[in-house]
Amino acid sequence: MEATVSTRDAGFGVPTGPEPEVRRVGLLGCGRIGRLHAGLLADTPGFTVAGVADAVPEAARAVSASTGAPLMSIDEVLASPDVDTVAICTSTDTHVDLVVAAARAGKAIFCEKPLSLSLAEVDRALAAVEAAGVPFMVGFNRRFDPGHASVRDAVRKGEVGDLHVLRITSRDPAPPPPAYVAVSGGMFLDMVIHDFDMAGFIVASPVVEVYARGAVRVDPLIGQAGDIDTAVTMLVHEDGTLTTIDNSREAVYGFDQRIEAFGSGGVAVSDNPSRHAGWRRTAEATIGQPLPWFFLERYHESYRREWVAFHDYVVGGGDSPSGTDAVRSCTAIALAAGLSLREGRPVRVDEIG
């Protein structure tokens, strides 16, 4: 069972009440996503960055300078009595070994997605977490977007009646470089895994079957790297609910993220925010603002709320906001989607393992 979004936020998501217990975080990985999390941790009550480590010394020094945290090696972070929590923001191929080592060291663990490109490796990491009994959460930040969470709440409260169809649109503004695509694990594990998680987050029924189609419609170099850049996936849930997901690596108008839950009693929608609320109207047209261009613009608040929820979970106990059930399910669905694409047929999730 996965927990819901934190209830500690009040109004605009600012923690209220007494000063929270401080968790001392060792940041592993100081690249783009590591720098993002370093800034969020510095601004979120209940956290302090207690050490930083990266294989690239310049990256580690930059984050150390911005946070005041000491430079350490990974082994030093894991052994330090001044670190009780680790944030794993390194490359995907290192995640499992770091999760296993952190679990054995008794640290609470936050790990960026995906945990691994292999279900067997995911299981190895999760076995270590469960054996150690340490708190564990994967960074599926979109669960904490207020709009997306409102759709989940409407569905779970029965406000759309019996859910019939969940529709998810997820399109990036520009494709990644082919060199990144070649090592990403493919579109389903790298990009669409967020949407697979959203399906599990909103629909209270596991996915049993996956049918995926894909194409190269944006950049031929992505195809040459062995991947696709355009996809449509249908998920069949155990209770009969259907989820449809469409993805593109290039939406020229901005970062396009929408969700619609349609049921017997109505519909709940999470739409795109504009860059700001200003607009104008003339006799000829209504002119509004464009969409956010970068994922950090679109989801900055969800990343912040993610850390608030993680703190509540680590300090207060209960279920992980996005824990072992979520990460294993999403990985299995992504692998089933890849098999479906290759073989041109629906694939049952239990074929994957």
C-alpha positions, 0 to 999 in steps of 0.5 A, spaced: 500 500 500 502 506 497 501 513 502 497 519 499 500 526 498 503 529 505 497 533 509 503 537 513 502 542 507 497 548 509 495 553 504 500 554 499 504 547 501 508 551 507 509 546 513 506 549 519 506 547 527 513 546 531 520 546 527 520 539 524 525 534 526 532 535 522 534 529 517 541 530 515 542 528 508 548 525 504 547 527 497 550 522 492 550 525 485 551 533 483 549 533 476 542 537 474 538 533 478 542 533 484 543 540 484 535 541 484 535 537 490 540 540 493 537 547 493 530 544 495 533 541 501 536 547 503 529 551 502 525 545 506 524 545 513 526 539 516 533 537 512 540 539 512 545 537 507 550 534 511 555 531 505 556 531 498 559 526 493 560 526 486 565 522 481 566 529 478 570 533 483 567 540 480 560 538 480 561 536 488 565 542 489 559 547 486 554 544 490 558 544 497 559 551 496 552 552 495 550 548 501 556 549 505 556 541 506 562 538 506 565 534 500 566 526 501 566 520 498 560 516 497 563 511 502 564 516 507 557 519 506 555 512 507 559 511 513 558 518 516 554 518 523 553 525 521 548 522 515 542 519 517 539 519 510 541 519 503 539 522 496 541 518 490 541 522 484 547 519 480 546 515 474 541 510 473 546 504 472 549 506 479 542 506 483 541 499 485 548 498 488 548 505 492 541 503 494 543 496 497 549 499 500 545 505 503 540 500 506 546 496 509 548 502 512 542 503 516 540 510 512 533 512 510 533 512 502 531 517 497 532 515 490 531 518 483 527 514 478 528 509 475 531 505 480 534 500 474 532 498 467 532 490 470 527 487 474 531 482 477 536 488 479 530 492 482 528 486 486 535 486 489 535 493 491 528 492 494 530 485 498 536 489 501 531 495 503 526 490 506 531 486 509 534 492 513 527 495 514 529 502 512 525 508 509 525 508 502 522 512 497 523 513 489 522 520 486 516 520 482 515 527 483 508 528 479 504 524 484 505 531 488 503 536 483 497 539 486 493 538 480 495 531 478 493 529 486 486 533 485 484 528 480 487 522 484 483 525 490 476 525 486 477 518 483 478 515 490 473 519 493 468 517 488 467 524 485 467 521 478 463 515 479 465 508 477 472 510 473 472 508 466 478 511 462 484 515 465 487 519 459 494 521 460 498 526 455 505 527 457 510 531 451 517 534 452 518 540 449 524 538 445 528 531 444 534 529 448 541 528 445 541 521 441 547 520 446 543 520 452 537 516 448 542 510 447 544 509 455 537 511 457 533 504 457 528 507 452 522 511 452 518 507 456 523 506 462 526 513 461 520 518 460 513 514 460 515 511 467 512 517 470 506 516 466 505 508 468 506 511 475 501 516 475 496 510 472 497 506 479 497 512 483 490 514 480 487 508 479 486 503 485 487 497 481 493 494 478 495 493 471 494 486 468 495 488 460 499 493 456 499 494 449 504 499 446 505 502 439 511 507 437 514 510 432 520 515 430 516 522 428 521 527 431 528 525 430 531 520 426 537 520 430 533 517 436 531 511 431 538 510 429 540 510 437 535 504 437 529 508 440 522 511 439 520 518 440 512 518 439 508 512 443 501 511 445 500 505 450 494 502 453 493 499 460 488 494 462 487 494 469 484 488 473 478 492 475 476 493 467 479 501 467 482 503 461 488 508 461 491 511 455 497 514 455 500 518 449 507 521 449 512 525 444 519 527 445 517 534 442 511 539 443 514 545 440 509 549 444 512 547 451 512 542 456 505 538 455 502 534 461 495 533 462 490 528 465 483 526 465 479 521 469 472 520 466 467 516 469 460 514 470 459 520 475 463 526 471 470 527 469 476 530 473 482 534 469 489 536 471 490 541 465 497 545 463 499 551 467 501 557 463 507 561 465 503 566 468 496 568 469 496 574 464 492 574 458 489 579 453 483 579 448 482 583 442 476 584 437 480 578 433 483 574 438 484 572 445 492 571 447 494 567 453 501 565 455 505 559 453 506 553 457 512 552 461 518 550 457 522 546 462 520 540 467 523 544 472 519 550 471 513 545 470 514 541 476 518 545 481 512 545 486 511 538 486 519 536 487 518 541 493 512 537 496 515 531 495 521 532 500 515 534 505 512 528 504 518 524 504 520 527 511 513 526 514 514 519 512 521 518 515 519 521 521 512 519 522 512 512 519 507 509 515 507 507 508 512 510 503 509 516 499 512 512 493 515 506 495 517 498 493 510 497 490 510 503 486 517 502 483 516 494 482 510 495 478 512 501 474 518 497 472 514 491 470 509 495 466 515 499 462 518 492 460 511 490 458 510 496 454 517 495 450 516 487 449 509 489 446 512 494 442 517 489 439 512 483 438 506 488 436 501 484 441 498 485 448 503 483 453 500 481 460 504 484 466 505 477 469 509 475 463 515 480 465 515 477 472 
